[in-house]
Amino acid sequence: MARRFLMKEIALQAGLGLATVDRILNGREHVREHTRQRVQHAIKELEKQQFQLATSGRKLVVDVVVEAPRRFSDEIREALESELPGLKPAVFRPRFLMQDTMTTAEVVDALKAIGRRGSHGVFLKARDVPEVVDAVADLRQRDIPVITIFTDIPQSIRIAYAGLDNRVAGATAAYLIGQWLPRREGDVLVTMSSERFWGEEERESSFRNELQQRFPKLRLVDASGGHGLDAQTEERVKQAVGSDRKIVAVYSMGGGNVAILRALKSIGQTPRCFIGHDLDRDNVELLHEGKLSAVLHHDLRQDMRTACHHVMHFHKLLPASAVGPSSSVVVVTPANIPQSVEHRFDSLSAT
């Protein structure tokens, strides 16, 4: 299968040297399993891109570095790959580094490695910390643009942010919860995957301010820090709620909603209203089951298309006027789940 591609193409996609790729393709020893897997992933990515590579246009290699739970990183990958065939006049070749959690050192090392091997752009979802800000500056000095996606790093010299308006999302969640609750008093559980993600901080701050202004008798109970991972999120919720809180509503900014509901059920709590984010498989099922009241959705494909357009504009392949806006907040209830989302999950289940 690998012989369909030039060795230099595989090396470029994997971010490895020709000699290393040659050893792996020819089955030689003394190669780390992690490195071997990188080559296998690179070949799979080239296979997916093969249709697009047959078209004409300048080839742009972009690196997608994402810290997010698998359920969301899969959505990001699928959204970008769905947009690739229509990105004229360029031909994008993405390289993915996606992990549930990444330490600051791991993110910085990944960005430094991209700087050394070269790239036409980086799509970055990472924590807003000084070390990452510095790493983005280093890439910019190498003429590699960074576009932050879904959570911003506003003090960095990234060229653009592509994603949801998180302040609007937080205010929308507060408004919806106030409308759903008949008495508008009690404890509201809030969860962020990490306080270091700027996008979630914006949601939380806007949500808190809107709730205080409109519904001052609603009190926040914070169970953040579970990174959107089920086991950690479930434990955080149990600790935060304890035995003396009565949770009337939940605003989940960072995912792990199945775990949140499981934790609440284990201590005898059933919220009247539950607002989540993103139409991943878990959330669609929870909407159908009536366990989520609403999901604040945004069009990931539009956001990834916008990120690609920023890269194309940076490389003088598109005028600024051709770069579209990021997506808007859409309130999805069990009654208006987009058919495109339903069909996508149905087709995945069939395979």
C-alpha positions in Angstrom: 0.0 0.0 0.0 2.8 2.4 0.9 4.4 1.9 -2.6 1.6 4.1 -4.1 3.3 7.1 -2.5 6.8 8.4 -2.9 9.0 7.9 0.2 9.6 11.6 0.4 5.8 12.1 0.6 5.5 9.7 3.4 8.4 11.3 5.2 6.9 14.7 4.8 3.5 13.6 6.1 5.0 11.7 9.1 7.5 14.5 9.9 10.4 12.0 9.8 13.6 11.7 7.9 13.9 9.7 4.7 16.3 7.2 6.3 13.9 6.4 9.1 11.0 5.9 6.7 13.2 3.7 4.5 14.1 1.4 7.5 10.4 1.1 8.5 9.1 0.4 5.0 11.8 -2.3 4.4 11.1 -4.0 7.7 14.5 -3.3 9.3 15.1 -3.5 13.0 16.0 -0.9 15.7 12.9 1.3 15.0 10.7 2.4 17.9 7.1 1.2 17.8 5.9 4.8 18.2 7.8 5.8 15.1 6.5 2.9 13.1 3.0 3.9 14.0 3.6 7.4 12.8 4.6 6.1 9.4 1.5 3.9 9.3 -0.7 6.8 10.3 0.9 9.0 7.6 0.2 6.4 4.9 -3.5 6.2 6.0 -3.7 10.0 5.9 -2.2 10.1 2.4 -4.7 7.5 1.3 -7.6 9.7 2.5 -6.1 12.7 0.7 -5.4 10.9 -2.5 -8.5 12.2 -4.3 -7.6 15.8 -3.4 -4.0 15.3 -4.3 -5.1 14.5 -7.9 -6.4 18.1 -8.3 -4.4 21.0 -9.3 -3.2 23.7 -6.8 -0.5 24.6 -4.4 0.1 22.0 -1.7 -0.1 23.3 1.9 1.0 21.1 4.7 -0.8 22.1 8.0 -0.3 20.6 11.4 -3.4 20.1 13.7 -2.4 20.0 17.3 -5.3 19.4 19.6 -5.7 18.6 23.3 -9.3 17.2 23.6 -11.1 14.0 24.5 -11.3 11.5 21.6 -15.0 12.1 21.0 -14.3 15.8 20.1 -10.9 15.4 18.4 -12.6 12.8 16.1 -15.2 15.5 15.2 -12.5 18.0 14.4 -10.6 15.6 12.2 -13.8 14.6 10.3 -14.8 18.2 9.9 -11.4 19.2 8.4 -11.2 16.2 6.1 -14.7 16.8 4.8 -13.7 20.3 3.8 -10.4 19.4 2.0 -11.8 18.7 -1.5 -13.4 22.1 -1.7 -10.4 24.2 -0.7 -9.5 25.8 -4.0 -7.0 26.8 -5.2 -4.9 25.1 -2.6 -4.4 21.4 -1.8 -4.2 20.9 2.0 -2.3 18.0 3.5 -3.0 17.8 7.3 -0.8 16.1 9.9 -2.6 15.3 13.1 -1.4 15.3 16.7 -4.4 14.7 18.9 -4.4 13.6 22.5 -6.9 13.4 25.4 -4.5 15.4 27.6 -1.1 17.0 26.9 1.3 18.6 29.4 2.5 22.0 28.6 5.9 20.5 27.9 4.4 18.1 25.4 2.6 20.9 23.5 5.7 23.1 23.4 7.9 20.1 22.2 5.3 19.4 19.5 5.3 23.0 18.3 9.1 23.1 18.3 9.3 20.0 16.2 6.9 21.5 13.7 9.1 24.6 13.6 12.2 22.4 12.8 10.6 20.3 10.1 8.6 23.1 8.6 4.9 23.7 8.0 2.6 26.0 6.1 0.4 26.5 9.2 -0.7 25.2 12.5 -4.2 24.7 13.8 -3.9 24.8 17.6 -6.2 23.8 20.5 -4.2 24.1 23.6 -4.1 25.8 27.0 -3.5 29.5 27.4 -0.2 29.4 29.3 3.0 31.6 28.8 5.1 28.7 27.5 2.6 28.0 24.7 2.4 31.8 23.9 6.2 31.8 23.5 6.1 28.7 21.3 3.6 30.4 19.0 5.9 33.4 18.8 8.8 31.1 17.8 6.7 29.6 15.0 5.8 33.1 13.7 9.5 34.0 13.6 9.9 31.0 11.3 7.1 32.3 9.1 4.7 29.6 10.2 1.2 31.0 11.0 -0.8 29.7 13.9 -4.6 29.7 14.0 -6.2 28.9 17.3 -9.3 26.7 17.0 -12.3 26.5 19.4 -10.3 27.9 22.4 -8.2 31.0 21.9 -4.8 32.1 23.2 -5.5 35.8 22.9 -2.1 37.1 24.1 -0.2 35.1 21.5 0.6 36.3 18.0 -1.6 33.8 16.4 -2.9 35.3 13.1 -6.6 34.4 13.8 -9.0 32.5 16.0 -11.6 30.1 14.3 -14.4 28.9 16.4 -17.4 29.6 18.5 -18.0 33.0 20.1 -17.7 31.7 23.7 -19.0 34.8 25.4 -22.2 34.6 23.5 -22.4 30.8 24.2 -22.1 31.4 28.0 -24.7 34.1 28.1 -27.0 31.9 26.0 -26.7 29.0 28.4 -27.6 31.3 31.4 -30.6 32.6 29.6 -31.9 29.1 28.7 -31.4 27.8 32.2 -33.3 30.7 33.6 -36.2 30.1 31.2 -36.3 26.3 32.0 -36.4 26.6 35.8 -39.8 27.5 37.2 -38.6 28.9 40.5 -35.2 30.2 39.3 -33.4 29.4 42.5 -31.1 26.6 43.7 -27.6 25.2 42.8 -26.3 25.2 39.3 -23.5 22.8 38.5 -20.8 24.1 36.1 -17.9 22.1 34.7 -15.0 23.1 32.6 -12.5 20.5 31.3 -9.6 22.8 32.5 -9.4 26.4 33.8 -6.5 26.9 31.4 -8.6 26.7 28.2 -9.4 30.3 27.4 -12.6 29.4 25.5 -14.1 27.6 28.4 -13.0 30.5 30.8 -14.9 32.9 28.5 -18.0 30.7 28.6 -17.8 30.4 32.4 -17.3 34.1 33.0 -20.1 35.2 30.6 -22.4 32.5 32.1 -21.6 33.6 35.7 -22.2 37.3 34.9 -25.4 36.7 33.0 -26.8 34.5 35.8 -26.0 37.0 38.5 -27.7 39.8 36.6 -30.8 37.9 35.6 -31.2 35.2 38.2 -29.4 36.1 41.4 -30.9 33.3 43.4 -29.2 30.7 41.3 -25.9 29.7 42.9 -22.9 28.1 41.1 -21.3 24.8 42.2 -18.0 24.3 40.3 -16.8 20.8 39.4 -14.2 21.8 36.8 -10.8 20.1 36.0 -11.9 16.7 34.8 -10.4 17.3 31.2 -13.7 16.0 29.8 -12.6 12.5 30.7 -15.3 10.3 32.2 -13.5 9.0 35.3 -12.0 12.3 36.4 -15.1 14.3 35.6 -17.4 11.8 37.6 -15.1 12.1 40.6 -15.0 15.9 40.5 -18.8 16.1 40.4 -19.2 13.8 43.3 -16.7 15.9 45.4 -18.2 19.2 44.4 -21.9 18.3 45.0 -21.5 16.2 48.2 -24.5 15.6 50.3 -25.7 19.1 51.0 -26.3 20.5 47.5 -29.5 20.3 45.5 -28.6 20.6 41.8 -31.4 22.1 39.7 -29.4 22.6 36.5 -26.1 21.8 34.8 -24.0 23.8 32.4 -21.3 21.5 31.0 -18.6 23.5 29.1 -16.0 20.8 28.6 -17.9 17.6 28.0 -18.0 14.3 29.9 -21.8 14.6 30.1 -22.5 10.9 30.5 -20.1 10.9 33.5 -21.8 14.0 35.0 -25.2 12.4 34.8 -23.9 9.1 36.2 -22.3 10.9 39.2 -25.4 12.9 39.9 -27.6 9.8 39.7 -25.3 8.0 42.2 -26.0 10.6 44.8 -29.7 10.8 44.1 -29.7 14.0 42.0 -31.7 14.7 38.8 -31.3 18.2 37.3 -34.4 19.8 35.7 -32.2 21.4 33.0 -28.9 20.3 31.5 -27.1 22.4 28.8 -24.1 20.9 27.0 -21.8 21.8 24.1 -21.2 20.1 20.7 -23.1 17.4 18.8 -20.8 14.5 19.3 -22.3 10.9 19.5 -22.7 11.0 23.3 -24.7 14.2 23.2 -26.9 13.2 20.4 -27.9 10.1 22.3 -28.5 12.0 25.5 -30.7 14.5 23.6 -32.8 11.6 22.2 -33.1 10.1 25.7 -34.2 13.5 27.1 -31.3 13.7 29.5 -29.9 16.9 27.8 -32.2 19.8 27.5 -30.2 21.5 24.8 -26.8 21.5 23.2 -25.0 24.7 22.1 -23.8 23.7 18.7 -21.5 25.3 16.1 -20.6 24.2 12.6 -17.2 22.6 13.0 -16.8 22.4 9.2 -17.4 26.1 8.8 -14.8 26.8 11.5 -12.2 24.5 9.9 -12.9 26.0 6.5 -12.3 29.5 8.0 -9.0 28.3 9.6 -7.9 27.0 6.2 -8.9 30.3 4.5 -6.7 32.2 7.0 -3.7 30.0 6.0 -4.5 30.6 2.3 -4.7 34.3 2.9 -1.4 34.3 4.8 0.3 32.6 1.8 -1.4 35.1 -0.7 -3.7 32.5 -2.2 -6.9 34.2 -1.1 -7.8 37.9 -0.6 -8.9 39.0 2.9 -12.4 39.5 1.6 -12.7 35.7 0.9 -12.1 34.7 4.4 -15.4 33.9 6.0 -16.5 34.3 9.6 -16.5 31.7 12.3 -19.8 29.9 13.1 -22.6 31.1 15.2 -24.2 29.6 18.3 -27.1 27.3 17.4 -29.4 25.9 20.2 -30.2 22.3 19.4 -33.0 20.5 21.3 -34.4 17.0 20.9 -36.8 18.5 18.4 -34.3 20.0 15.9 -31.2 17.7 15.8 -29.8 18.4 12.3 -30.5 15.5 9.9 -26.9 15.7 8.6 -25.7 14.8 12.1 -28.2 12.0 12.5 -27.2 10.5 9.1 -23.5 10.7 9.9 -23.8 8.7 13.1 -26.2 6.2 11.4 -23.6 5.6 8.7 -20.8 5.2 11.2 -22.9 2.7 13.2 -23.6 0.8 10.0 -19.8 0.4 9.3 
